[in-house]
Amino acid sequence: MAEIRHAVMEDIPGLLLIYNEIIANSTAVYQDEPLSLDNRQAWFAARQQAGFPVLVAMDAGRVVGFSSFGEYRAFHGYRFTVEHSVHIAPDYRGRGLGGALLAGLLPLATSLGKHAMLGVIDADNAASIALHAKHGFVQVAHMPQVGFKFGRWLDAVFMQRLL
Ligand SMILES: CC(C)(COP(=O)(O)OP(=O)(O)OC[C@H]1O[C@@H](n2cnc3c(N)ncnc32)[C@H](O)[C@@H]1OP(=O)(O)O)[C@@H](O)C(=O)NCCC(=O)NCCS
């Protein structure tokens, strides 16, 4: 069974593999081009510097999933709200890891004094919507056609949990 722990810089190439597979093959992330290792290393360094967590699920020395949260919006009044994400490698989905990585973020957000956690999810992503509902998130917004990928408009939903 996979182990959940805080990420270190050496995990970032494995994390990037998962992220770029999702970018290439799904609408879960509204991004068309693969991201570079430099980009994800800078992202990780920024998360660490801001005191925000990045969790990884590890199996047999391989990164098989990750989750994180960061600032929702830069305005000071939003400082008690965070936006999170969770992604699992294709061959490790449906084994409870997404749930474990999402649940792992909640006490970390609470201990940082956060009050609200938000996920922005493609409206067609039934797996992620069900995962979030199972973990106490409720849909608070449905935003039509705010994304565009694979030649079509995409609706996003916001799912929120108060901590
Ligand atoms: C969405 C995702 C994070 C779920 O993680 P996972 O490890 O596969 O999910 P889990 O095994 O922890 O499942 C937890 C719950 O999620 C829901 N769920 C997971 N996969 C599902 C599916 N294919 N269809 C419907 N519900 C699903 C179920 O409610 C499940 O609970 P149950 O097993 O008691 O029925 C994962 O499939 C993934 O990374 N997908 C691609 C990227 C992505 O969509 N990321 C989220 C962006 S918002």
The ligand as an SDF file (V2000), in Angstrom:
LIG
                    3D

 48 50  0  0  0  0  0  0  0  0999 V2000
  -10.1990   12.1980   -9.4970 C   0  0  0  0  0  0  0  0  0  0  0  0
   -9.0960   11.3980   -8.8060 C   0  0  0  0  0  0  0  0  0  0  0  0
   -8.1840   12.3790   -8.0480 C   0  0  0  0  0  0  0  0  0  0  0  0
   -9.7500   10.4330   -7.8080 C   0  0  0  0  0  0  0  0  0  0  0  0
   -8.7320    9.7280   -7.1160 O   0  0  0  0  0  0  0  0  0  0  0  0
   -8.8210    8.1420   -6.9250 P   0  0  0  0  0  0  0  0  0  0  0  0
   -7.6520    7.6950   -6.1280 O   0  0  0  0  0  0  0  0  0  0  0  0
   -9.0370    7.5110   -8.2430 O   0  0  0  0  0  0  0  0  0  0  0  0
  -10.1690    8.0490   -6.0500 O   0  0  0  0  0  0  0  0  0  0  0  0
  -10.4290    7.1110   -4.7830 P   0  0  0  0  0  0  0  0  0  0  0  0
  -10.0750    5.7040   -5.1360 O   0  0  0  0  0  0  0  0  0  0  0  0
   -9.7920    7.7170   -3.5780 O   0  0  0  0  0  0  0  0  0  0  0  0
  -12.0030    7.2240   -4.6920 O   0  0  0  0  0  0  0  0  0  0  0  0
  -12.6460    8.0070   -3.7220 C   0  0  0  0  0  0  0  0  0  0  0  0
  -14.0610    8.2890   -4.1660 C   0  0  0  0  0  0  0  0  0  0  0  0
  -14.0340    9.0780   -5.3590 O   0  0  0  0  0  0  0  0  0  0  0  0
  -15.1420    8.6770   -6.1820 C   0  0  0  0  0  0  0  0  0  0  0  0
  -14.6200    8.1330   -7.4360 N   0  0  0  0  0  0  0  0  0  0  0  0
  -13.3320    7.7920   -7.7220 C   0  0  0  0  0  0  0  0  0  0  0  0
  -13.2260    7.3750   -9.0070 N   0  0  0  0  0  0  0  0  0  0  0  0
  -14.4690    7.4580   -9.5170 C   0  0  0  0  0  0  0  0  0  0  0  0
  -15.0060    7.2060  -10.8200 C   0  0  0  0  0  0  0  0  0  0  0  0
  -14.2170    6.7800  -11.8230 N   0  0  0  0  0  0  0  0  0  0  0  0
  -16.3210    7.4430  -11.0220 N   0  0  0  0  0  0  0  0  0  0  0  0
  -17.1160    7.8950  -10.0180 C   0  0  0  0  0  0  0  0  0  0  0  0
  -16.6480    8.1650   -8.7670 N   0  0  0  0  0  0  0  0  0  0  0  0
  -15.3510    7.9480   -8.5250 C   0  0  0  0  0  0  0  0  0  0  0  0
  -15.9240    7.6760   -5.3960 C   0  0  0  0  0  0  0  0  0  0  0  0
  -16.8640    8.3830   -4.6020 O   0  0  0  0  0  0  0  0  0  0  0  0
  -14.8690    7.0690   -4.5090 C   0  0  0  0  0  0  0  0  0  0  0  0
  -15.3850    6.5200   -3.3630 O   0  0  0  0  0  0  0  0  0  0  0  0
  -15.8120    4.9640   -3.3240 P   0  0  0  0  0  0  0  0  0  0  0  0
  -14.6120    4.1880   -3.7710 O   0  0  0  0  0  0  0  0  0  0  0  0
  -16.1740    4.7520   -1.8850 O   0  0  0  0  0  0  0  0  0  0  0  0
  -16.9530    4.8510   -4.2760 O   0  0  0  0  0  0  0  0  0  0  0  0
   -8.2640   10.5560   -9.8200 C   0  0  0  0  0  0  0  0  0  0  0  0
   -9.1330    9.7090  -10.5200 O   0  0  0  0  0  0  0  0  0  0  0  0
   -7.4700   11.3880  -10.7940 C   0  0  0  0  0  0  0  0  0  0  0  0
   -6.3600   11.7830  -10.5160 O   0  0  0  0  0  0  0  0  0  0  0  0
   -8.0460   11.6510  -11.9790 N   0  0  0  0  0  0  0  0  0  0  0  0
   -7.3790   12.4070  -13.0290 C   0  0  0  0  0  0  0  0  0  0  0  0
   -7.0150   13.8310  -12.5970 C   0  0  0  0  0  0  0  0  0  0  0  0
   -8.1520   14.5350  -11.9150 C   0  0  0  0  0  0  0  0  0  0  0  0
   -9.2940   14.4760  -12.3450 O   0  0  0  0  0  0  0  0  0  0  0  0
   -7.8280   15.2510  -10.8200 N   0  0  0  0  0  0  0  0  0  0  0  0
   -8.7720   16.0210  -10.0820 C   0  0  0  0  0  0  0  0  0  0  0  0
   -8.8550   17.3780  -10.6900 C   0  0  0  0  0  0  0  0  0  0  0  0
  -10.0800   18.3840   -9.8690 S   0  0  0  0  0  0  0  0  0  0  0  0
  1  2  1  0
  2  3  1  0
  2  4  1  0
  2 36  1  0
  4  5  1  0
  5  6  1  0
  6  7  2  0
  6  8  1  0
  6  9  1  0
  9 10  1  0
 10 11  2  0
 10 12  1  0
 10 13  1  0
 13 14  1  0
 14 15  1  0
 15 16  1  0
 15 30  1  0
 16 17  1  0
 17 18  1  0
 17 28  1  0
 18 19  1  0
 18 27  1  0
 19 20  2  0
 20 21  1  0
 21 22  1  0
 21 27  2  0
 22 23  1  0
 22 24  2  0
 24 25  1  0
 25 26  2  0
 26 27  1  0
 28 29  1  0
 28 30  1  0
 30 31  1  0
 31 32  1  0
 32 33  2  0
 32 34  1  0
 32 35  1  0
 36 37  1  0
 36 38  1  0
 38 39  2  0
 38 40  1  0
 40 41  1  0
 41 42  1  0
 42 43  1  0
 43 44  2  0
 43 45  1  0
 45 46  1  0
 46 47  1  0
 47 48  1  0
M  END
$$$$
